[in-house]
Amino acid sequence: MSATTETPKPNLLELLWRAAPESGRGPRKGLTVDEVVTAAIALADAEGLEAVTVRRLAQELGKAPMTLYTYVPGKTELVALMLDALFVGMERSPTTGAWRERLTAVARGNYGLYREHPWAAAASPSRPPLGPGQCAKYEHELQALEGLGLSDVEMDDALAYLLAFVRTAAQDAAQSEAERATSGMDDQEWWEANGPLLAKVLDPERYPTAVRVGQAAGEAHDAAYNAEHAFAFGLARTLDGLAALIER
């Protein structure tokens, strides 16, 4: 009697590059990895990454839960595939002009991606698996630092520093939106509801600096927190920090 062998599960890199060997055994598959990933992204966009489970995704695709494991071994691999798919579809901004303009374009491209897909900022590791989307993104973004006199290691460090700021800014913006959605009030409505109490407890004599600065910031931004202003301010300061390295 000949021994039967099971086709080994593909590893993550095989899945990212769609290089997994096809099994000739069993019924013909009714989906592709790309279709599973596309459905997962749509679900995460609509309900957050926590909603993306094998059972829920199978329900969305009209398949039995165990069927999905023939495409993706688990959620860790699925999230990596989702992120790489987003990176494949990113719009590539021109890497021309002064270095600050080039890095601003890189930062805004990433910020726009994370604002469109809020779950991705929290899910994106600082060193994502090297799929085709990540490789194309890395190559393109490094061009914004090419020719500035930096070593290769400094180029990598500078890009990682910039993108870490962008991820944090995008997460803060997403959290602010989530808090507004939870409270059911925009910033103006929240201040109108809570302003009288705050006026009583925030004694200008006890908290003179906090009251003065907080009032000035609130009036300037028409809110306690303005995500777009925070991103623009933080980006400028991040680029100022890189200037010390680039313009030395």
Secondary structure by P-SEA (a helix, b strand, c coil): cbbbbccccccaaaaaacccccccccccccccaaaaaaaaaaaaaccccccccaaaaaaaacccaaaaaaccccaaaaaaaaaaaaaaacccccccccaaaaaaaaaaaaaaaaaacaaaaaaccccccccaaaaaaaaaaaaaaccccccaaaaaaaaaaaaaaaaaaaaaaaaaaaaaaaacccaaaaaaacaaaaaaaccccccaaaaaaaaaaaaaccccccaaaaaaaaaaaaaaaaaaaaac
